Amino acid sequence: MDINFVLVTGATGFIGAHIVDALLAQGLRVRGATRSMAKGEAMIAARPQYKDKLEFVQIDDFESPGGLVEAVSGVDGIIHTASPFTYNTTNNEKELIIPAINGVNAVFEAAATSTPPIHRIVLTSSFASVMDANRPAATTESGYFTYTSADWNPLSYAEAAHPLTSAVVAYRGSKKFAELAAWEFIKTRKPKASFDLVSLCPPMTFGPVVHPVPTVEDLNESNAMLWNVAVGKPLPVARVPFWIDVRDLASAHVGALLNEEVGGRRYTPAAPERFSYALAAAVVKGEFEDLRDGVSDEKQDVDESHGLDGETAGRELGFSYGRFRETVRDLVRQGVERGW
């Protein structure tokens, strides 16, 4: 697929910044959309070798098509990672669900009128769009099941938007309904002459950061949980046993963008290993002598009752998965070196 100039929304975030680096490594030009030009400028300053291939535009509101029309001008591919994420909400529908849907629609509307034409949009969705939180765990070998990209979270819009629904559940709904909006746009507007869609639904994402993180308080949630393990806080309980290294996820996005044959596909990139925070603690104990004594010895079972198909994504998008030990080691080493 002939793509040379890519817009990445959420480019100064944890996943988006890794995608930017993966695209630059492929020799592509990148325009990052961000709410903070200061962060964009910091990313450019940290990558002087790419100063002629990396630029940023400020988009204060991804629900508004105005700024997006200029942002998509001249690019031939889009990776849309930006999405509202907060568990500190007073109105789940207004703060999580509607902004996520409107953001997708605004990006797609801008892309549909872009000149030259956009060839492909890759959407960063989530395993939250796939999993059924109420599905009972298997109790026997015959009850084991594996999630695939064909599965959808059965959560209804009314359930997700209900005032008494927790923000965690509402967030799952926001990812599902935003992704559905993307597929519905493709179906009803049929922009096949211009762009197609590939969506990625990753689970928990961990790994070292390449975006601006001034203090440990600015860490993304998943990495913050790993770092808390390293500094001796009580072990959280993993909501799901599935994970992916952010660097592998960035590679998946590049494969999804550039492989012409995968247009119209949905993937669930996920490492074959299961994880628990007790396993992360064991890695810290084995790799970091100075942290060893403070790390919790709590035991946790690893949930083996069901699986998630990450093999298809790796095979068709052309990347391989790293090991959990390496992911934890690289993040914690970074934190130690930066004095988090």
C-alpha positions in Angstrom: 0.0 0.0 0.0 1.4 3.3 -1.1 1.4 5.3 2.2 4.1 7.9 2.9 2.6 10.5 5.2 0.7 9.4 8.3 -1.5 11.3 10.8 -1.3 9.8 14.3 -3.9 11.1 16.8 -2.9 10.9 20.5 0.7 11.0 19.3 2.1 12.3 22.6 0.5 9.5 24.6 2.0 6.2 25.7 0.9 4.1 22.7 0.8 6.9 20.2 4.4 7.9 20.8 5.6 4.3 20.2 3.6 4.2 17.0 5.3 7.5 15.9 8.7 6.0 16.4 7.8 2.8 14.6 6.5 4.8 11.6 9.6 7.0 11.5 11.8 3.9 11.6 10.0 2.8 8.4 11.0 6.0 6.7 7.6 7.5 6.8 6.7 11.1 7.4 4.5 11.6 10.5 2.2 14.3 11.7 1.2 14.0 15.3 -2.1 15.4 16.6 -1.9 16.4 20.2 -3.7 18.6 22.8 -0.3 19.8 24.0 2.1 21.4 21.5 4.7 21.6 24.3 4.7 17.8 24.4 4.9 17.6 20.6 7.9 20.0 20.6 9.5 17.8 23.3 9.1 14.8 21.2 10.6 16.5 18.2 13.6 17.7 20.3 14.2 14.2 21.5 14.3 12.9 17.9 16.7 15.4 16.1 17.4 12.8 13.4 13.8 12.9 12.3 13.3 16.7 12.4 12.4 16.8 8.7 10.0 13.9 9.0 8.1 14.7 12.2 5.6 17.5 12.9 2.8 18.2 15.2 -0.6 20.0 15.1 -2.7 20.9 18.1 -6.2 19.5 18.3 -7.9 20.7 21.5 -11.1 18.8 20.8 -11.1 15.6 18.8 -14.9 15.8 18.5 -14.6 18.9 16.4 -14.1 18.3 12.6 -12.7 21.9 12.2 -9.1 21.4 13.2 -9.1 17.8 11.9 -9.8 19.0 8.3 -6.4 20.7 8.4 -4.8 17.9 10.3 -5.6 15.3 7.6 -4.7 17.5 4.7 -1.9 16.0 2.7 -1.6 12.7 4.6 -2.5 9.3 3.0 -2.9 7.2 6.2 -4.3 7.8 9.7 -3.8 6.0 12.9 -6.4 7.1 15.4 -5.4 6.3 19.0 -6.8 9.3 20.8 -9.8 8.4 23.1 -11.1 9.8 26.4 -9.8 7.8 29.3 -10.6 8.6 32.9 -12.2 6.8 35.8 -12.9 10.1 37.6 -16.3 10.9 36.0 -19.5 12.4 37.1 -21.4 11.6 33.9 -20.2 8.5 32.0 -22.1 9.2 28.9 -21.1 12.8 28.4 -17.5 12.3 29.6 -16.6 8.9 28.1 -19.0 7.4 25.6 -20.2 10.4 23.5 -16.7 11.9 23.2 -15.3 8.6 22.0 -18.0 8.1 19.4 -17.9 11.7 18.2 -14.1 11.7 18.0 -14.2 8.7 15.7 -16.9 10.2 13.5 -15.0 13.5 13.3 -11.8 11.8 12.2 -13.6 9.7 9.6 -15.6 12.7 8.3 -12.5 14.7 7.8 -10.8 11.8 6.2 -13.7 11.3 3.8 -13.2 14.8 2.3 -9.4 14.9 2.4 -7.3 15.6 -0.7 -5.3 13.7 -1.7 -7.4 10.7 -0.6 -6.7 8.8 2.6 -5.9 5.1 1.8 -6.4 3.5 5.2 -7.4 4.3 8.8 -6.1 2.1 11.6 -8.2 2.4 14.8 -6.8 1.6 18.2 -9.7 0.0 19.9 -9.4 -2.3 23.0 -10.0 -5.8 24.3 -12.7 -4.0 26.2 -14.7 -4.1 23.0 -14.2 -7.9 22.8 -14.6 -9.3 26.3 -17.7 -10.4 28.1 -17.1 -9.5 31.7 -20.1 -11.6 32.8 -19.0 -14.8 31.0 -18.3 -17.4 33.6 -14.8 -18.7 33.8 -14.3 -22.3 32.6 -14.2 -24.9 35.4 -13.3 -27.9 33.2 -11.1 -28.5 30.2 -14.2 -28.7 28.0 -15.4 -25.3 29.2 -12.2 -23.5 28.1 -12.8 -20.8 25.5 -10.7 -18.4 23.4 -11.7 -14.9 22.6 -11.1 -13.9 18.9 -11.6 -10.8 16.8 -15.1 -12.1 16.0 -16.2 -11.6 19.6 -17.9 -8.4 20.9 -18.6 -7.2 24.4 -22.4 -7.7 24.9 -22.7 -4.5 27.0 -25.6 -2.4 25.8 -25.5 1.3 25.4 -28.1 1.8 28.1 -26.1 -0.2 30.5 -22.8 1.6 29.7 -24.5 5.0 30.0 -26.5 4.4 33.1 -25.7 6.8 36.0 -25.1 4.0 38.4 -22.7 2.1 36.1 -19.1 2.3 37.2 -16.6 4.3 35.1 -14.7 1.1 34.5 -17.7 -0.5 32.8 -18.6 2.8 31.0 -15.0 2.9 29.6 -15.5 -0.5 28.1 -18.7 0.7 26.6 -16.9 3.8 25.2 -14.4 1.6 23.4 -17.1 -0.7 22.0 -19.4 2.0 20.7 -16.6 4.1 19.2 -15.4 1.1 17.3 -18.9 0.2 16.2 -19.2 3.8 14.9 -16.1 3.3 12.8 -17.4 0.1 11.2 -20.8 1.7 10.7 -19.2 4.6 8.9 -17.4 2.2 6.6 -20.6 0.3 6.0 -22.9 3.2 5.3 -20.5 5.7 3.7 -18.6 3.0 1.8 -15.4 5.1 1.2 -13.8 2.1 -0.5 -12.5 4.3 -3.3 -10.7 6.3 -0.7 -10.0 4.5 2.6 -10.6 1.2 4.4 -10.4 0.4 8.1 -8.4 -2.0 10.3 -9.1 -2.1 14.0 -6.8 -3.4 16.7 -8.2 -4.5 20.1 -5.2 -5.0 22.5 -5.5 -6.0 26.2 -3.4 -4.5 29.0 -0.4 -2.7 27.4 2.9 -2.3 29.3 6.5 -1.3 28.5 9.0 1.6 28.6 7.8 5.1 27.7 9.0 7.3 24.8 6.6 10.1 25.3 7.1 13.0 27.7 6.6 11.8 31.3 7.9 14.6 33.7 7.1 12.7 36.9 5.9 9.3 38.0 2.5 10.8 38.5 2.3 11.3 34.7 2.7 7.6 33.9 -0.2 5.9 32.1 -2.3 3.7 34.3 -1.1 0.3 33.2 2.6 1.2 33.6 1.8 2.9 36.9 0.4 -0.3 38.3 3.7 -2.1 37.3 5.8 0.6 38.9 3.7 0.4 42.1 4.6 -3.3 42.2 8.3 -2.4 41.9 8.2 0.1 44.7 6.6 -2.3 47.2 2.9 -1.3 47.1 0.2 -4.0 47.5 -0.3 -6.1 44.4 -3.4 -5.2 42.3 -5.5 -7.9 40.9 -5.3 -8.3 37.1 -8.8 -7.8 35.5 -7.7 -10.0 32.6 -4.6 -12.2 32.2 -3.8 -10.9 28.8 -1.2 -8.2 27.8 1.0 -6.9 25.1 4.3 -5.0 25.0 3.7 -1.5 23.7 6.6 -1.9 21.2 4.9 -5.0 19.7 1.6 -3.1 19.6 3.3 -0.3 17.7 4.6 -2.9 15.2 1.1 -4.2 14.9 -0.2 -0.8 14.0 2.5 -0.4 11.3 1.6 -3.7 9.8 -2.1 -2.9 9.9 -1.4 0.3 8.1 1.0 -0.9 5.4 -0.2 -4.4 4.6 -2.7 -3.9 1.8 -4.3 -7.4 2.2 -5.6 -6.8 5.7 -8.1 -4.0 4.9 -11.4 -4.5 6.6 -10.0 -6.8 9.3 -10.2 -6.7 13.1 -7.4 -8.1 15.3 -6.7 -8.9 18.9 -3.0 -8.5 19.3 -1.9 -10.2 22.6 1.2 -12.0 23.8 0.9 -15.8 24.3 2.0 -15.5 27.9 -0.5 -14.8 30.7 0.4 -12.3 33.3 -0.3 -11.5 36.9 1.2 -8.8 39.2 2.8 -11.5 41.3 4.7 -12.5 38.2 5.7 -8.9 37.7 6.9 -8.9 41.3 9.0 -12.0 40.7 10.7 -10.3 37.8 11.5 -7.2 39.9 12.9 -9.4 42.6 15.1 -11.3 40.1 16.3 -8.3 38.2 16.7 -5.5 40.7 18.7 -6.2 43.8 18.1 -2.7 45.3 14.3 -3.1 45.0 14.1 -6.8 46.0 13.4 -6.5 49.7 10.5 -4.1 49.4 8.5 -6.1 46.8 5.5 -8.0 47.9 5.7 -11.8 48.3 1.9 -12.2 47.8 0.9 -15.1 45.8 -1.6 -14.8 42.9 -3.1 -17.4 40.6 -2.7 -16.8 36.9 -6.1 -17.1 35.2 -5.8 -19.9 32.7 -9.6 -20.4 32.3 -9.8 -18.8 28.8 -7.6 -17.5 26.0 -7.2 -14.7 23.6 -6.1 -15.1 20.0 -3.0 -13.0 19.4 -1.4 -15.5 17.0 -3.5 -14.3 14.0 -2.5 -10.6 14.5 1.2 -11.6 14.8 1.1 -13.7 11.7 -0.9 -11.5 9.4 0.5 -8.1 10.6 4.1 -9.4 10.5 5.5 -9.0 14.0 6.4 -11.3 17.0 5.8 -11.0 20.7 8.3 -10.2 23.4 8.4 -11.8 26.9 6.8 -10.4 30.0 10.1 -10.5 31.9 11.7 -8.2 29.3 8.8 -5.8 29.3 8.8 -5.5 33.1 12.6 -5.3 33.3 12.7 -2.5 30.6 10.0 -0.4 32.3 11.4 -0.7 35.8 15.0 -0.1 34.6 13.7 3.1 33.0 12.0 4.2 36.2 15.1 3.5 38.3 17.3 5.5 35.9 14.9 8.4 35.9 14.4 8.4 39.6 10.7 7.9 39.6 
